[in-house]
Amino acid sequence: MKVLLVYPRYPDTFWSFKHALKFIFKKATFPPLGLLTVAAMLPEEWEKKLVDMNTTTLTDKDLKWADYVFLSGMVAQQNSAREVVDRCRKLGT
């Protein structure tokens, strides 16, 4: 079983802290701890891959690789989450 865990992109709002990140030398402020916890609870023999869209580009290759795609996010990330769901449907994932 191959599971892709996706953390949607934050828009350029308060939640992204986009302008503050350069002062702390970080790519993002909120690590996807919920998805990491879920990944730790999945069977050990399952293959898992995490894509944080705030630091990494989600590719069609990633989506095609997965048997399941798990999403987690906040309301501020809903547009990005919807885009991921739409891409999954388009690719048949």
TIKOLVO-109079 format. One record per residue: x, y, z of N, C-alpha, C in turn; residue number from 1; residue in three letters. Coordinates in steps of 0.1 Angstrom, whole numbers. Example, Ala and Ser with C-alpha at 12.3 -4.5 7.8 and 13.67 -1.06 7.14 Angstrom:
BEGIN
<rec n_u="132" n_v="-57" n_w="78" ca_u="123" ca_v="-45" ca_w="78" c_u="132" c_v="-33" c_w="78" i="1" aa="ala"/>
<rec n_u="128" n_v="-22" n_w="71" ca_u="137" ca_v="-11" ca_w="71" c_u="129" c_v="0" c_w="79" i="2" aa="ser"/>
This chain:
BEGIN
<rec n_u="8" n_v="-12" n_w="0" ca_u="0" ca_v="0" ca_w="0" c_u="9" c_v="12" c_w="0" i="1" aa="met"/>
<rec n_u="6" n_v="22" n_w="-9" ca_u="14" ca_v="34" ca_w="-10" c_u="4" c_v="46" c_w="-6" i="2" aa="lys"/>
<rec n_u="9" n_v="54" n_w="4" ca_u="1" ca_v="65" ca_w="9" c_u="8" c_v="78" c_w="7" i="3" aa="val"/>
<rec n_u="2" n_v="87" n_w="1" ca_u="8" ca_v="101" ca_w="-1" c_u="0" c_v="110" c_w="9" i="4" aa="leu"/>
<rec n_u="8" n_v="116" n_w="18" ca_u="2" ca_v="126" ca_w="27" c_u="5" c_v="140" c_w="22" i="5" aa="leu"/>
<rec n_u="-5" n_v="148" n_w="20" ca_u="-4" ca_v="161" ca_w="14" c_u="-8" c_v="172" c_w="24" i="6" aa="val"/>
<rec n_u="0" n_v="182" n_w="26" ca_u="-3" ca_v="193" ca_w="34" c_u="-4" c_v="205" c_w="24" i="7" aa="tyr"/>
<rec n_u="-17" n_v="210" n_w="23" ca_u="-19" ca_v="221" ca_w="13" c_u="-12" c_v="234" c_w="16" i="8" aa="pro"/>
<rec n_u="-11" n_v="241" n_w="5" ca_u="-4" ca_v="254" ca_w="5" c_u="-12" c_v="265" c_w="13" i="9" aa="arg"/>
<rec n_u="-5" n_v="273" n_w="20" ca_u="-12" ca_v="285" ca_w="27" c_u="-12" c_v="296" c_w="17" i="10" aa="tyr"/>
<rec n_u="-23" n_v="303" n_w="16" ca_u="-24" ca_v="315" ca_w="8" c_u="-15" c_v="326" c_w="14" i="11" aa="pro"/>
<rec n_u="-12" n_v="337" n_w="7" ca_u="-5" ca_v="348" ca_w="12" c_u="-13" c_v="356" c_w="21" i="12" aa="asp"/>
<rec n_u="-15" n_v="351" n_w="33" ca_u="-23" ca_v="358" ca_w="43" c_u="-16" c_v="358" c_w="56" i="13" aa="thr"/>
<rec n_u="-22" n_v="361" n_w="67" ca_u="-16" ca_v="361" ca_w="80" c_u="-10" c_v="347" c_w="83" i="14" aa="phe"/>
<rec n_u="-17" n_v="337" n_w="79" ca_u="-13" ca_v="323" ca_w="82" c_u="0" c_v="319" c_w="75" i="15" aa="trp"/>
<rec n_u="3" n_v="325" n_w="64" ca_u="15" ca_v="320" ca_w="57" c_u="28" c_v="326" c_w="63" i="16" aa="ser"/>
<rec n_u="27" n_v="337" n_w="70" ca_u="39" ca_v="344" ca_w="76" c_u="50" c_v="346" c_w="65" i="17" aa="phe"/>
<rec n_u="45" n_v="347" n_w="53" ca_u="54" ca_v="348" ca_w="41" c_u="65" c_v="358" c_w="43" i="18" aa="lys"/>
<rec n_u="62" n_v="370" n_w="48" ca_u="72" ca_v="381" ca_w="49" c_u="81" c_v="379" c_w="61" i="19" aa="his"/>
<rec n_u="76" n_v="372" n_w="71" ca_u="84" ca_v="370" ca_w="83" c_u="94" c_v="359" c_w="81" i="20" aa="ala"/>
<rec n_u="92" n_v="349" n_w="72" ca_u="100" ca_v="338" ca_w="71" c_u="115" c_v="341" c_w="68" i="21" aa="leu"/>
<rec n_u="117" n_v="352" n_w="60" ca_u="131" ca_v="355" ca_w="56" c_u="139" c_v="359" c_w="68" i="22" aa="lys"/>
<rec n_u="132" n_v="364" n_w="79" ca_u="140" ca_v="368" ca_w="91" c_u="144" c_v="356" c_w="99" i="23" aa="phe"/>
<rec n_u="137" n_v="345" n_w="98" ca_u="140" ca_v="334" ca_w="106" c_u="147" c_v="322" c_w="98" i="24" aa="ile"/>
<rec n_u="149" n_v="325" n_w="85" ca_u="156" ca_v="316" ca_w="76" c_u="149" c_v="302" c_w="75" i="25" aa="phe"/>
<rec n_u="136" n_v="303" n_w="74" ca_u="128" ca_v="290" ca_w="73" c_u="119" c_v="291" c_w="60" i="26" aa="lys"/>
<rec n_u="115" n_v="279" n_w="55" ca_u="106" ca_v="278" ca_w="44" c_u="92" c_v="279" c_w="47" i="27" aa="lys"/>
<rec n_u="88" n_v="275" n_w="60" ca_u="74" ca_v="275" ca_w="64" c_u="74" c_v="276" c_w="79" i="28" aa="ala"/>
<rec n_u="62" n_v="279" n_w="85" ca_u="61" ca_v="281" ca_w="99" c_u="54" c_v="270" c_w="106" i="29" aa="thr"/>
<rec n_u="45" n_v="263" n_w="99" ca_u="37" ca_v="253" ca_w="106" c_u="40" c_v="239" c_w="100" i="30" aa="phe"/>
<rec n_u="48" n_v="230" n_w="106" ca_u="50" ca_v="217" ca_w="101" c_u="37" c_v="209" c_w="102" i="31" aa="pro"/>
<rec n_u="35" n_v="200" n_w="93" ca_u="23" ca_v="192" ca_w="92" c_u="23" c_v="180" c_w="103" i="32" aa="pro"/>
<rec n_u="22" n_v="184" n_w="116" ca_u="24" ca_v="175" ca_w="126" c_u="12" c_v="164" c_w="126" i="33" aa="leu"/>
<rec n_u="0" n_v="169" n_w="123" ca_u="-11" ca_v="159" ca_w="122" c_u="-8" c_v="148" c_w="112" i="34" aa="gly"/>
<rec n_u="-4" n_v="152" n_w="100" ca_u="-1" ca_v="142" ca_w="90" c_u="11" c_v="133" c_w="94" i="35" aa="leu"/>
<rec n_u="21" n_v="138" n_w="101" ca_u="32" ca_v="130" ca_w="105" c_u="27" c_v="120" c_w="116" i="36" aa="leu"/>
<rec n_u="18" n_v="124" n_w="125" ca_u="12" ca_v="115" ca_w="135" c_u="4" c_v="104" c_w="128" i="37" aa="thr"/>
<rec n_u="-4" n_v="108" n_w="118" ca_u="-12" ca_v="97" ca_w="111" c_u="-2" c_v="88" c_w="104" i="38" aa="val"/>
<rec n_u="9" n_v="93" n_w="98" ca_u="18" ca_v="84" ca_w="91" c_u="25" c_v="74" c_w="101" i="39" aa="ala"/>
<rec n_u="27" n_v="79" n_w="113" ca_u="33" ca_v="70" ca_w="123" c_u="23" c_v="59" c_w="128" i="40" aa="ala"/>
<rec n_u="11" n_v="61" n_w="126" ca_u="0" ca_v="52" ca_w="130" c_u="-3" c_v="42" c_w="119" i="41" aa="met"/>
<rec n_u="1" n_v="44" n_w="107" ca_u="-2" ca_v="35" ca_w="96" c_u="7" c_v="23" c_w="97" i="42" aa="leu"/>
<rec n_u="3" n_v="12" n_w="92" ca_u="12" ca_v="0" ca_w="92" c_u="26" c_v="2" c_w="87" i="43" aa="pro"/>
<rec n_u="35" n_v="-3" n_w="94" ca_u="49" ca_v="-1" ca_w="91" c_u="53" c_v="-5" c_w="77" i="44" aa="glu"/>
<rec n_u="47" n_v="-16" n_w="72" ca_u="51" ca_v="-21" ca_w="59" c_u="45" c_v="-12" c_w="47" i="45" aa="glu"/>
<rec n_u="36" n_v="-3" n_w="50" ca_u="31" ca_v="6" ca_w="40" c_u="42" c_v="16" c_w="36" i="46" aa="trp"/>
<rec n_u="42" n_v="19" n_w="23" ca_u="51" ca_v="30" ca_w="19" c_u="44" c_v="43" c_w="21" i="47" aa="glu"/>
<rec n_u="52" n_v="53" n_w="26" ca_u="46" ca_v="66" ca_w="29" c_u="55" c_v="77" c_w="23" i="48" aa="lys"/>
<rec n_u="48" n_v="88" n_w="18" ca_u="55" ca_v="99" ca_w="13" c_u="47" c_v="112" c_w="18" i="49" aa="lys"/>
<rec n_u="55" n_v="122" n_w="23" ca_u="48" ca_v="134" ca_w="27" c_u="52" c_v="145" c_w="18" i="50" aa="leu"/>
<rec n_u="42" n_v="153" n_w="13" ca_u="45" ca_v="165" ca_w="5" c_u="39" c_v="177" c_w="12" i="51" aa="val"/>
<rec n_u="47" n_v="186" n_w="17" ca_u="43" ca_v="199" ca_w="23" c_u="43" c_v="209" c_w="12" i="52" aa="asp"/>
<rec n_u="32" n_v="213" n_w="7" ca_u="31" ca_v="221" ca_w="-5" c_u="36" c_v="235" c_w="-2" i="53" aa="met"/>
<rec n_u="39" n_v="238" n_w="10" ca_u="45" ca_v="251" ca_w="14" c_u="60" c_v="251" c_w="12" i="54" aa="asn"/>
<rec n_u="66" n_v="239" n_w="10" ca_u="80" ca_v="238" ca_w="9" c_u="84" c_v="230" c_w="-4" i="55" aa="thr"/>
<rec n_u="75" n_v="223" n_w="-9" ca_u="78" ca_v="213" ca_w="-20" c_u="66" c_v="214" c_w="-30" i="56" aa="thr"/>
<rec n_u="70" n_v="211" n_w="-43" ca_u="59" ca_v="211" ca_w="-53" c_u="53" c_v="197" c_w="-54" i="57" aa="thr"/>
<rec n_u="40" n_v="197" n_w="-54" ca_u="33" ca_v="184" ca_w="-56" c_u="32" c_v="181" c_w="-71" i="58" aa="leu"/>
<rec n_u="37" n_v="170" n_w="-75" ca_u="37" ca_v="166" ca_w="-89" c_u="26" c_v="156" c_w="-92" i="59" aa="thr"/>
<rec n_u="23" n_v="155" n_w="-105" ca_u="14" ca_v="145" ca_w="-109" c_u="20" c_v="131" c_w="-107" i="60" aa="asp"/>
<rec n_u="33" n_v="130" n_w="-108" ca_u="40" ca_v="117" ca_w="-105" c_u="38" c_v="113" c_w="-91" i="61" aa="lys"/>
<rec n_u="38" n_v="122" n_w="-81" ca_u="35" ca_v="119" ca_w="-67" c_u="21" c_v="113" c_w="-66" i="62" aa="asp"/>
<rec n_u="11" n_v="120" n_w="-73" ca_u="-3" ca_v="116" ca_w="-72" c_u="-5" c_v="102" c_w="-78" i="63" aa="leu"/>
<rec n_u="1" n_v="100" n_w="-90" ca_u="0" ca_v="87" ca_w="-97" c_u="6" c_v="75" c_w="-89" i="64" aa="lys"/>
<rec n_u="17" n_v="78" n_w="-81" ca_u="24" ca_v="68" ca_w="-73" c_u="15" c_v="63" c_w="-62" i="65" aa="trp"/>
<rec n_u="6" n_v="71" n_w="-57" ca_u="-1" ca_v="67" ca_w="-45" c_u="-14" c_v="58" c_w="-48" i="66" aa="ala"/>
<rec n_u="-16" n_v="49" n_w="-38" ca_u="-29" ca_v="42" ca_w="-38" c_u="-39" c_v="50" c_w="-31" i="67" aa="asp"/>
<rec n_u="-35" n_v="58" n_w="-21" ca_u="-43" ca_v="66" ca_w="-13" c_u="-36" c_v="80" c_w="-11" i="68" aa="tyr"/>
<rec n_u="-44" n_v="91" n_w="-11" ca_u="-39" ca_v="104" ca_w="-9" c_u="-46" c_v="109" c_w="4" i="69" aa="val"/>
<rec n_u="-39" n_v="112" n_w="14" ca_u="-45" ca_v="118" ca_w="26" c_u="-42" c_v="133" c_w="27" i="70" aa="phe"/>
<rec n_u="-52" n_v="141" n_w="30" ca_u="-50" ca_v="156" ca_w="31" c_u="-53" c_v="160" c_w="45" i="71" aa="leu"/>
<rec n_u="-47" n_v="170" n_w="50" ca_u="-50" ca_v="176" ca_w="62" c_u="-46" c_v="191" c_w="61" i="72" aa="ser"/>
<rec n_u="-55" n_v="199" n_w="67" ca_u="-52" ca_v="213" ca_w="67" c_u="-62" c_v="221" c_w="75" i="73" aa="gly"/>
<rec n_u="-61" n_v="234" n_w="74" ca_u="-70" ca_v="243" ca_w="81" c_u="-79" c_v="250" c_w="70" i="74" aa="met"/>
<rec n_u="-89" n_v="258" n_w="75" ca_u="-98" ca_v="265" ca_w="66" c_u="-90" c_v="274" c_w="57" i="75" aa="val"/>
<rec n_u="-79" n_v="280" n_w="62" ca_u="-71" ca_v="289" ca_w="54" c_u="-65" c_v="282" c_w="42" i="76" aa="ala"/>
<rec n_u="-64" n_v="269" n_w="42" ca_u="-58" ca_v="261" ca_w="31" c_u="-68" c_v="255" c_w="22" i="77" aa="gln"/>
<rec n_u="-81" n_v="258" n_w="24" ca_u="-92" ca_v="251" ca_w="17" c_u="-91" c_v="252" c_w="1" i="78" aa="gln"/>
<rec n_u="-86" n_v="263" n_w="-4" ca_u="-85" ca_v="265" ca_w="-18" c_u="-75" c_v="255" c_w="-24" i="79" aa="asn"/>
<rec n_u="-63" n_v="255" n_w="-17" ca_u="-53" ca_v="246" ca_w="-21" c_u="-57" c_v="231" c_w="-20" i="80" aa="ser"/>
<rec n_u="-64" n_v="228" n_w="-9" ca_u="-69" ca_v="214" ca_w="-7" c_u="-79" c_v="210" c_w="-18" i="81" aa="ala"/>
<rec n_u="-87" n_v="219" n_w="-22" ca_u="-97" ca_v="217" ca_w="-33" c_u="-90" c_v="214" c_w="-46" i="82" aa="arg"/>
<rec n_u="-79" n_v="222" n_w="-48" ca_u="-71" ca_v="219" ca_w="-60" c_u="-65" c_v="206" c_w="-61" i="83" aa="glu"/>
<rec n_u="-60" n_v="201" n_w="-49" ca_u="-54" ca_v="188" ca_w="-48" c_u="-65" c_v="177" c_w="-51" i="84" aa="val"/>
<rec n_u="-76" n_v="179" n_w="-45" ca_u="-87" ca_v="169" ca_w="-47" c_u="-91" c_v="169" c_w="-62" i="85" aa="val"/>
<rec n_u="-92" n_v="180" n_w="-68" ca_u="-96" ca_v="181" ca_w="-82" c_u="-85" c_v="174" c_w="-91" i="86" aa="asp"/>
<rec n_u="-72" n_v="176" n_w="-87" ca_u="-61" ca_v="169" ca_w="-95" c_u="-62" c_v="154" c_w="-93" i="87" aa="arg"/>
<rec n_u="-65" n_v="150" n_w="-81" ca_u="-67" ca_v="135" ca_w="-79" c_u="-78" c_v="129" c_w="-87" i="88" aa="cys"/>
<rec n_u="-89" n_v="136" n_w="-88" ca_u="-100" ca_v="131" ca_w="-96" c_u="-97" c_v="131" c_w="-110" i="89" aa="arg"/>
<rec n_u="-90" n_v="141" n_w="-115" ca_u="-86" ca_v="142" ca_w="-129" c_u="-77" c_v="130" c_w="-133" i="90" aa="lys"/>
<rec n_u="-68" n_v="127" n_w="-124" ca_u="-58" ca_v="116" ca_w="-126" c_u="-63" c_v="103" c_w="-123" i="91" aa="leu"/>
<rec n_u="-75" n_v="102" n_w="-116" ca_u="-81" ca_v="89" ca_w="-112" c_u="-74" c_v="83" c_w="-100" i="92" aa="gly"/>
<rec n_u="-68" n_v="91" n_w="-92" ca_u="-61" ca_v="87" ca_w="-80" c_u="-71" c_v="85" c_w="-68" i="93" aa="thr"/>
